[in-house]
Amino acid sequence: MAVTLRTLFRYVWLWVLFLPPTHSWADHGDGSALLRMHFVDVGHGDAIWIQTPAGARSPSGLNILIDGGPDRRGSNRLLTYLQSYGLKPGSVIDYVIATHPHDDHYPGLIDVLEKYEVRNIIDSGYPEQGEDFQVFLDAAKAETVQGQRASFVRLRSQPDLPLAWGKLEARILHADRADLKGMGSEGTRNNNASIVLRLAYGSFSFLLMGDAEGKEREQSPETAHYVEELLLTKFGPGGLRSTLLKAAHHGSETGSTLPFLRAVNPDIVVIMAGRKSFRGTYLPDASVLRRYKTVRPDVVVLRTDEGDAAQRLKSTNDADGDDVLIYTDGDSLSAYRAVGANGRRRWKLVKAIP
């Protein structure tokens, strides 16, 4: 019996450690006025869970997933994270967005479609012919919610898709087009097909770049190219300013050019990276980290690969819980990161605005 009690205590203690910051809930009643953004550590890949504030059209708020990371089934940490915060299998997810068909972004979403009921699925429409991505497309086309076919939109066919996310203003700044020229070839072209989103809630805004790029690796960061140039031309410096930037392409040298960063001028940068080796190089690039500080010395950079190098992690075990969590009621914002030993994480406040 004593062993059972110790085991029970251990699980209760771990559960408490992983609770959201309690003072945030206390400050805002039941939390219904909060926008919550979870940047989930899935190793080398993207997985973002957004919980919108409650509103007339969504009394309990919306659940939105942007990308799902590289892993499936028992290795899919996004599933584990969702369930640990109460989103149990069989629940309804309002939107799933696959920014582009690279295998560090979409595979985990296949499991989401299997385990949950998803009302709306959005894909870039980039014509990837890979067999694995076809599994995602087939699952998206077959998805049903309470017996009704889910909405599945490929943005190439509907580039001006409006997003009705209640109190959270959402706009697609960049969607792929068949006639889009000058976006590179092969992997670069695929990256530049990424859906780029800008969200706004109250005084705060969030620019989510997917893997959209700003230059070739060998080009100078002084000049923007590709999607970053397109965004600067279309919206101008004043139209891109955002409180938080989800860095493009895992903090690669091919993104975050200086003109683009000056326009966004973020208070917070979130980099979603892991320990995947690219011919001995790991992301984020040191040069890109320097650029963030050059443009804004007081910027807070939060990384899902925090401490992975020092712990000598590999791509097989780098999804170790370096999560990032953002809370805002529209007037103030708090940014947290998960810290502590693996399995005993706790949330630490790292930035508060104002």
C-alpha positions in Angstrom: 0.0 0.0 0.0 2.9 2.4 0.8 4.4 1.9 -2.7 1.0 2.7 -4.2 0.7 5.9 -2.2 4.2 7.0 -3.2 3.4 6.3 -6.9 0.1 8.3 -6.6 1.9 11.2 -4.9 4.5 11.3 -7.7 1.8 11.5 -10.4 -0.1 14.2 -8.6 3.1 16.2 -8.1 4.0 16.0 -11.8 0.5 17.0 -12.7 0.8 20.1 -10.5 4.2 21.0 -12.0 2.7 21.0 -15.5 -0.4 23.1 -14.6 -0.6 26.5 -16.3 0.6 29.5 -14.2 -2.1 29.7 -11.6 -1.8 33.4 -10.9 -2.8 34.1 -14.5 -6.1 32.3 -14.0 -6.7 34.0 -10.7 -6.2 37.4 -12.3 -8.8 36.7 -15.0 -11.5 34.8 -13.3 -12.1 31.5 -15.2 -9.6 32.4 -17.9 -12.3 33.0 -20.6 -10.8 36.4 -21.5 -7.4 34.9 -22.1 -5.7 34.2 -25.4 -3.3 31.3 -24.8 -0.6 30.3 -27.3 1.4 27.1 -26.7 4.6 26.6 -28.7 5.1 22.8 -28.1 8.5 21.3 -28.1 8.3 18.6 -30.8 12.1 18.5 -31.4 13.0 19.8 -34.9 9.6 21.0 -36.1 6.7 23.3 -35.5 3.5 22.6 -33.4 1.5 25.5 -32.1 -1.7 25.3 -30.1 -3.9 28.4 -29.8 -6.8 28.7 -27.4 -8.9 31.8 -28.2 -10.9 33.9 -25.8 -14.5 33.1 -25.3 -16.9 35.0 -27.5 -20.5 35.1 -28.8 -19.7 32.8 -31.7 -17.5 30.6 -29.5 -18.7 30.5 -25.9 -15.8 28.3 -24.8 -13.2 29.7 -27.3 -11.6 27.9 -30.2 -8.9 25.3 -30.4 -6.5 25.9 -33.3 -3.5 23.9 -34.3 -0.8 25.2 -36.6 1.4 22.3 -37.7 1.9 19.1 -35.8 5.6 18.3 -35.7 7.5 15.4 -37.3 6.5 12.4 -35.2 3.6 10.1 -35.1 1.8 7.7 -32.7 3.7 7.0 -29.5 6.4 9.6 -30.4 3.9 12.4 -31.1 4.5 14.8 -28.3 1.8 17.2 -29.5 -0.8 14.6 -28.6 0.7 14.1 -25.2 0.7 17.8 -24.6 -2.9 18.4 -25.7 -4.1 15.6 -23.5 -2.1 16.8 -20.5 -4.0 20.1 -20.7 -7.4 18.5 -20.9 -8.0 18.2 -24.7 -8.9 14.5 -24.6 -9.2 12.3 -27.7 -12.7 12.7 -29.3 -12.8 16.4 -28.5 -13.5 18.9 -31.2 -10.7 21.0 -32.7 -11.9 24.0 -34.6 -9.0 24.5 -37.0 -6.0 22.5 -38.2 -3.5 24.4 -40.4 -0.6 22.6 -42.2 1.6 25.5 -43.2 3.4 23.6 -45.9 4.2 19.9 -46.8 7.6 19.4 -45.2 7.9 16.4 -42.9 8.9 18.4 -39.8 5.5 20.2 -39.9 2.6 18.0 -41.0 3.0 14.3 -39.8 1.7 14.9 -36.3 -1.5 16.3 -37.7 -2.4 12.9 -39.2 -2.7 11.6 -35.7 -4.7 14.6 -34.7 -7.2 13.9 -37.5 -7.4 10.3 -36.2 -7.9 11.1 -32.5 -10.0 14.3 -32.7 -12.9 15.7 -34.6 -11.6 18.6 -36.7 -14.1 21.1 -38.1 -11.8 23.0 -40.5 -8.6 21.9 -42.2 -6.4 24.4 -44.1 -3.5 23.4 -46.3 -1.2 25.6 -48.5 -2.2 23.8 -51.6 1.4 23.4 -52.7 1.4 20.4 -55.0 3.7 18.1 -53.0 3.5 14.6 -54.5 5.1 12.7 -51.7 3.5 9.5 -50.6 3.5 10.5 -46.9 1.9 13.8 -47.5 -0.8 12.1 -49.5 -1.7 10.3 -46.3 -2.4 13.7 -44.6 -4.4 14.9 -47.6 -6.5 11.7 -47.7 -7.2 12.0 -43.9 -8.2 15.6 -44.4 -10.6 14.8 -47.2 -12.2 12.0 -45.1 -12.5 14.0 -41.8 -16.0 14.2 -40.3 -17.4 16.0 -37.3 -20.5 14.6 -35.7 -21.2 12.8 -39.0 -20.8 15.8 -41.2 -17.9 16.3 -43.6 -15.3 18.7 -42.3 -14.3 21.8 -44.3 -11.0 21.3 -46.2 -9.5 24.2 -48.0 -6.3 24.2 -50.1 -5.3 27.9 -50.2 -4.2 27.8 -53.8 -7.8 27.5 -54.8 -9.1 30.0 -52.1 -6.3 32.4 -51.3 -8.5 35.1 -49.7 -10.0 32.7 -47.1 -11.3 34.7 -44.2 -10.7 33.4 -40.7 -13.5 34.1 -38.2 -11.8 33.5 -34.9 -14.0 35.6 -32.7 -12.1 38.2 -30.6 -8.8 37.0 -32.0 -8.3 38.9 -35.3 -6.6 36.6 -37.8 -5.3 37.4 -41.3 -3.4 35.3 -43.8 -0.6 37.5 -45.0 0.9 35.0 -47.5 -0.5 32.0 -49.3 1.0 30.0 -52.1 -0.1 30.6 -55.7 0.6 28.6 -58.8 1.8 31.8 -60.6 4.1 32.9 -57.8 7.6 33.5 -59.3 11.0 34.0 -57.8 10.5 31.8 -54.8 13.4 29.4 -55.4 13.2 25.7 -56.3 12.9 22.3 -54.5 13.0 22.7 -50.7 13.3 26.5 -50.9 10.2 26.7 -53.0 8.3 24.4 -50.6 9.3 26.5 -47.6 8.2 29.7 -49.4 4.8 28.1 -49.9 4.3 28.4 -46.2 1.1 30.0 -44.9 2.0 33.2 -43.0 -0.4 34.4 -40.3 -0.7 37.6 -38.3 -2.9 37.5 -35.3 -4.0 40.4 -33.1 -5.7 40.5 -29.7 -6.1 43.8 -27.9 -2.7 45.6 -27.7 -0.7 42.6 -28.9 0.1 41.0 -32.3 1.7 37.8 -33.4 3.5 37.0 -36.7 3.8 33.3 -37.4 6.1 32.7 -40.4 6.1 28.9 -40.9 9.2 28.2 -42.9 8.9 31.2 -45.2 12.4 32.5 -46.2 14.1 35.8 -46.8 17.2 34.9 -48.7 19.7 32.3 -49.9 22.2 31.2 -47.2 25.1 33.0 -48.9 23.3 36.2 -49.5 23.7 39.3 -47.3 21.1 39.8 -44.6 21.0 43.5 -45.5 18.5 42.8 -48.3 15.2 40.9 -48.1 14.2 38.4 -50.8 11.5 35.7 -51.3 8.6 35.9 -48.9 10.1 38.5 -46.6 10.6 40.9 -49.6 7.0 40.2 -50.7 5.6 41.0 -47.2 7.6 44.2 -47.0 6.4 45.3 -50.4 2.8 44.4 -49.8 2.4 45.7 -46.2 5.2 48.2 -45.7 7.2 48.4 -42.5 4.3 49.7 -40.5 2.1 46.8 -41.4 4.3 44.0 -40.0 5.1 45.3 -36.5 4.3 42.5 -34.1 4.8 41.9 -30.4 5.9 38.3 -31.0 7.6 36.7 -34.0 7.6 33.0 -34.5 10.9 32.8 -36.4 10.8 31.4 -39.9 12.5 28.1 -40.8 13.6 27.3 -37.2 16.0 30.2 -37.0 17.9 29.3 -40.2 20.3 31.7 -41.9 17.8 31.8 -44.8 15.3 33.9 -42.8 15.1 36.9 -40.5 16.8 39.5 -42.8 17.6 42.8 -41.2 15.0 44.9 -43.2 12.3 42.4 -42.2 13.3 42.3 -38.5 13.4 46.1 -38.4 9.8 46.2 -39.7 8.5 43.5 -37.3 10.6 44.9 -34.3 9.4 42.1 -32.0 9.5 42.2 -28.2 9.6 38.4 -28.2 11.0 35.9 -30.7 10.1 32.2 -30.5 12.4 29.7 -32.3 11.1 26.2 -32.8 14.1 24.0 -33.3 15.7 20.7 -32.2 18.9 18.7 -32.6 18.6 17.8 -36.3 22.0 17.9 -38.0 22.3 19.6 -41.3 25.8 18.4 -42.4 27.0 19.1 -38.9 25.1 22.4 -38.5 22.2 22.8 -36.1 19.5 25.5 -36.0 19.1 28.2 -35.0 22.1 29.8 -36.7 24.3 31.9 -34.4 24.3 34.7 -37.1 20.5 34.9 -36.8 20.5 35.1 -33.0 22.9 38.0 -33.4 20.6 39.8 -35.8 17.7 39.7 -33.4 19.9 41.5 -30.8 21.3 43.9 -33.4 17.8 45.1 -34.3 16.5 45.1 -30.7 19.0 44.6 -27.9 16.2 44.0 -25.3 14.4 41.3 -27.3 13.6 38.1 -25.5 14.4 34.9 -27.5 12.6 31.8 -26.4 13.7 28.4 -27.9 12.3 24.9 -27.9 15.8 23.6 -28.1 16.8 25.3 -24.8 19.7 23.3 -23.3 19.5 20.5 -25.9 23.1 20.9 -27.1 24.5 20.9 -23.5 22.5 17.8 -22.7 23.9 16.2 -25.9 20.5 15.3 -27.1 19.8 13.9 -30.6 16.9 14.1 -33.0 15.5 11.0 -31.3 15.1 12.5 -27.8 15.1 16.3 -28.3 11.4 16.7 -27.8 12.1 17.0 -24.0 9.6 19.7 -22.9 11.2 23.0 -23.7 7.8 24.5 -24.3 6.8 28.2 -24.5 3.5 29.5 -23.3 2.0 33.0 -23.9 -1.0 34.4 -22.0 -2.7 37.7 -22.7 -6.0 39.4 -21.9 -5.3 42.0 -24.5 -4.1 44.6 -22.0 -1.1 42.7 -20.6 1.0 39.8 -21.7 3.0 37.2 -20.0 5.6 34.8 -21.6 6.7 31.6 -19.9 9.1 28.9 -20.6 9.3 25.4 -19.1 12.3 24.9 -17.0 13.7 22.2 -14.7 14.7 18.6 -15.0 13.1 16.5 -17.7 9.9 15.1 -16.1 9.8 17.8 -13.5 9.2 20.9 -15.5 7.7 24.1 -14.1 6.7 27.3 -15.8 9.0 30.3 -15.3 7.9 33.8 -16.2 10.5 35.4 -18.5 8.7 38.5 -19.9 5.8 40.6 -18.8 4.3 43.4 -20.9 3.6 46.1 -19.7 
